[in-house]
Amino acid sequence: MSGTNQNKDVVTVGGGLVGAVGALCLDKFGGQNFRQALIERHTLEDYSDFEQNPDKKSSGRAYALSESSRAILDVLGLWDDMKAFAQPIQEVDISDSDLDSPFRPVFLNFSGEIALGKVGAYIIEHEPLAAPIYKALRQASSLEIFEGCQLKTLDQKPDFIQLHLDDGVSLTASLCIGADGRGSKVRSLAEIKTITSDYDQDGIVVTVDLSQPHDGKAVQHFLPSGPFAILPLPGDRASLVWTEERGKAADMCALDDEDFISEVNLRFSPKLGTAELAGPRKHFPLSLVLARSFIAERVVLIGDAAHGVHPLAGQGMNLGLRDVAALVEVIVETKRLGLDVGGNVALERYQQWRRFDGVTSALAMDGLKRLFSNDQAVLRELRGFGLRLVDRLPPLKEFFVKEAAGINGDVPLLMQGKSL
Ligand SMILES: Cc1cc2nc3c(=O)[nH]c(=O)nc-3n(C[C@H](O)[C@H](O)[C@H](O)COP(=O)(O)OP(=O)(O)OC[C@H]3O[C@@H](n4cnc5c(N)ncnc54)[C@H](O)[C@@H]3O)c2cc1C
């Protein structure tokens, strides 16, 4: 392949979940002559193991998937293979207390339903979510996959863009989609500046077995070190996402199983009984990375490359899939009109649609993180007051549930479960 120069409509850099779902949507709706490529620096994830043995222990990663993200997966025909592994969230409790408090008083309680019998979000582990996505990706007929190689340089021209990979391959396209995560190379090569903030915190993730049924209840405890989320999984298990100061998170993860699980139970919700380890623990550094623009000449950013947010409200991937749905709608309409999919008109339309939501969500998570990872007495009082106030205002609660479900605002068609 060395030195080949191939023409594509679109080249996506980054085959994480966001880039992969984007490529699948373009494959389905791009039209007969649509040509695209995906570049992933690692070998694309392979889940044939999971397909053969879905009961194998999980890797510990799980996502809160909003109703609108579910809808896009449904339009792609993937949800049927995932739904048995997805736990609907029936109810959410929010509490705010000290680490050694004997109670975790609930200040705010939501029903998880957005309509009678219809929930606004699900919890699903990485493997059942990813397996059907990567299987479908291998079968996408418009797509050429370049894996195990990296983007090295970009040549942005008025009429096209060239991508040069480290293995000597060059690709020419109308548009380059940067889906290459927080440290996006596309973003830096396109000279898009960022706003960044290192939280000096890590997110610990681990799967546990519960001693009592969770009945679909998700719990968010705001503790002085940051949020501790208990996210229900099928089979009375839960995924924990827990924020600690950076050094402490590493120390915590290095504990032996017995000491680690007693730290978990110290933070747990008495209503859910006790937890037992059901998988490995991992910790991830947390930071805010927000692109100052989501577009540049013949370049567009989606997912964490555009907005890497705090995982506190479980919205990072949902925001990324919303970018996908908006961008694919813009690309497909532009292509059907016979116009340039990498031209300014298309890119400005995408930016207008997504940037406000991306920026406000990132800053809202940042503000919440600062408000809740703080043990000052006055702030604690204010938080308690605010949470109780929301609890007494049903329309505000309804707004928050719909926001988490991704059904407020200008929702792209794919996220309404509609075809393009
Ligand atoms: C602890 C934690 C809990 C979370 N919980 C949730 C949740 O409950 N719900 C939710 O919606 N989100 C959650 N998130 C956020 C979510 O995981 C991310 O927002 C999402 O995975 C980002 O996907 P992405 O595809 O944009 O980026 P990534 O997953 O980072 O993928 C980027 C891809 O690009 C590739 N790449 C990078 N550079 C290059 C290059 N130069 N050339 C080629 N390839 C390249 C990488 O190898 C990678 O595969 C959580 C995050 C954390 C840390």
The ligand as an SDF file (V2000), in Angstrom:
LIG
                    3D

 53 58  0  0  0  0  0  0  0  0999 V2000
  -14.0940    6.9220   33.9450 C   0  0  0  0  0  0  0  0  0  0  0  0
  -14.9270    7.2920   32.7310 C   0  0  0  0  0  0  0  0  0  0  0  0
  -16.2870    6.9710   32.6860 C   0  0  0  0  0  0  0  0  0  0  0  0
  -17.0820    7.3460   31.5790 C   0  0  0  0  0  0  0  0  0  0  0  0
  -18.4140    7.0510   31.5740 N   0  0  0  0  0  0  0  0  0  0  0  0
  -19.1950    7.4480   30.5190 C   0  0  0  0  0  0  0  0  0  0  0  0
  -20.6050    7.1870   30.4840 C   0  0  0  0  0  0  0  0  0  0  0  0
  -21.1690    6.6000   31.4100 O   0  0  0  0  0  0  0  0  0  0  0  0
  -21.3310    7.6160   29.4020 N   0  0  0  0  0  0  0  0  0  0  0  0
  -20.7370    8.2970   28.3750 C   0  0  0  0  0  0  0  0  0  0  0  0
  -21.4730    8.7000   27.4350 O   0  0  0  0  0  0  0  0  0  0  0  0
  -19.4070    8.5490   28.3800 N   0  0  0  0  0  0  0  0  0  0  0  0
  -18.6210    8.1510   29.4100 C   0  0  0  0  0  0  0  0  0  0  0  0
  -17.2960    8.4150   29.4130 N   0  0  0  0  0  0  0  0  0  0  0  0
  -16.7100    9.1290   28.2790 C   0  0  0  0  0  0  0  0  0  0  0  0
  -16.4800    8.2310   27.0690 C   0  0  0  0  0  0  0  0  0  0  0  0
  -15.7250    7.1060   27.4470 O   0  0  0  0  0  0  0  0  0  0  0  0
  -15.7580    9.0300   25.9780 C   0  0  0  0  0  0  0  0  0  0  0  0
  -16.3880   10.2790   25.8100 O   0  0  0  0  0  0  0  0  0  0  0  0
  -15.8030    8.2870   24.6670 C   0  0  0  0  0  0  0  0  0  0  0  0
  -15.3040    6.9750   24.8010 O   0  0  0  0  0  0  0  0  0  0  0  0
  -14.9640    9.0470   23.6260 C   0  0  0  0  0  0  0  0  0  0  0  0
  -14.9590    8.3390   22.4320 O   0  0  0  0  0  0  0  0  0  0  0  0
  -14.1020    8.8540   21.1860 P   0  0  0  0  0  0  0  0  0  0  0  0
  -14.3000    7.7930   20.1420 O   0  0  0  0  0  0  0  0  0  0  0  0
  -14.4480   10.2630   20.8830 O   0  0  0  0  0  0  0  0  0  0  0  0
  -12.5880    8.8870   21.6780 O   0  0  0  0  0  0  0  0  0  0  0  0
  -11.6130    7.6710   22.0710 P   0  0  0  0  0  0  0  0  0  0  0  0
  -12.3570    6.5800   22.7130 O   0  0  0  0  0  0  0  0  0  0  0  0
  -10.4790    8.2900   22.8030 O   0  0  0  0  0  0  0  0  0  0  0  0
  -11.1050    7.1260   20.6520 O   0  0  0  0  0  0  0  0  0  0  0  0
  -10.1280    7.7780   19.8880 C   0  0  0  0  0  0  0  0  0  0  0  0
   -9.4780    6.7670   18.9440 C   0  0  0  0  0  0  0  0  0  0  0  0
   -8.5600    7.4490   18.0780 O   0  0  0  0  0  0  0  0  0  0  0  0
   -7.3680    6.6890   17.9580 C   0  0  0  0  0  0  0  0  0  0  0  0
   -6.2760    7.6150   17.6020 N   0  0  0  0  0  0  0  0  0  0  0  0
   -5.7600    8.6070   18.3690 C   0  0  0  0  0  0  0  0  0  0  0  0
   -4.7970    9.2830   17.6780 N   0  0  0  0  0  0  0  0  0  0  0  0
   -4.7100    8.7110   16.4490 C   0  0  0  0  0  0  0  0  0  0  0  0
   -3.9040    8.9580   15.2910 C   0  0  0  0  0  0  0  0  0  0  0  0
   -2.9920    9.9440   15.2580 N   0  0  0  0  0  0  0  0  0  0  0  0
   -4.0670    8.1780   14.1790 N   0  0  0  0  0  0  0  0  0  0  0  0
   -4.9990    7.1890   14.1880 C   0  0  0  0  0  0  0  0  0  0  0  0
   -5.7910    6.8970   15.2790 N   0  0  0  0  0  0  0  0  0  0  0  0
   -5.6620    7.6550   16.3870 C   0  0  0  0  0  0  0  0  0  0  0  0
   -7.2140    6.0410   19.3290 C   0  0  0  0  0  0  0  0  0  0  0  0
   -6.3960    4.8810   19.2740 O   0  0  0  0  0  0  0  0  0  0  0  0
   -8.6670    5.7120   19.6880 C   0  0  0  0  0  0  0  0  0  0  0  0
   -9.0620    4.4270   19.2300 O   0  0  0  0  0  0  0  0  0  0  0  0
  -16.4780    8.0420   30.4980 C   0  0  0  0  0  0  0  0  0  0  0  0
  -15.0950    8.3230   30.5280 C   0  0  0  0  0  0  0  0  0  0  0  0
  -14.3300    7.9750   31.6370 C   0  0  0  0  0  0  0  0  0  0  0  0
  -12.8450    8.3140   31.6600 C   0  0  0  0  0  0  0  0  0  0  0  0
  1  2  1  0
  2  3  1  0
  2 52  2  0
  3  4  2  0
  4  5  1  0
  4 50  1  0
  5  6  2  0
  6  7  1  0
  6 13  1  0
  7  8  2  0
  7  9  1  0
  9 10  1  0
 10 11  2  0
 10 12  1  0
 12 13  2  0
 13 14  1  0
 14 15  1  0
 14 50  1  0
 15 16  1  0
 16 17  1  0
 16 18  1  0
 18 19  1  0
 18 20  1  0
 20 21  1  0
 20 22  1  0
 22 23  1  0
 23 24  1  0
 24 25  2  0
 24 26  1  0
 24 27  1  0
 27 28  1  0
 28 29  2  0
 28 30  1  0
 28 31  1  0
 31 32  1  0
 32 33  1  0
 33 34  1  0
 33 48  1  0
 34 35  1  0
 35 36  1  0
 35 46  1  0
 36 37  1  0
 36 45  1  0
 37 38  2  0
 38 39  1  0
 39 40  1  0
 39 45  2  0
 40 41  1  0
 40 42  2  0
 42 43  1  0
 43 44  2  0
 44 45  1  0
 46 47  1  0
 46 48  1  0
 48 49  1  0
 50 51  2  0
 51 52  1  0
 52 53  1  0
M  END
$$$$
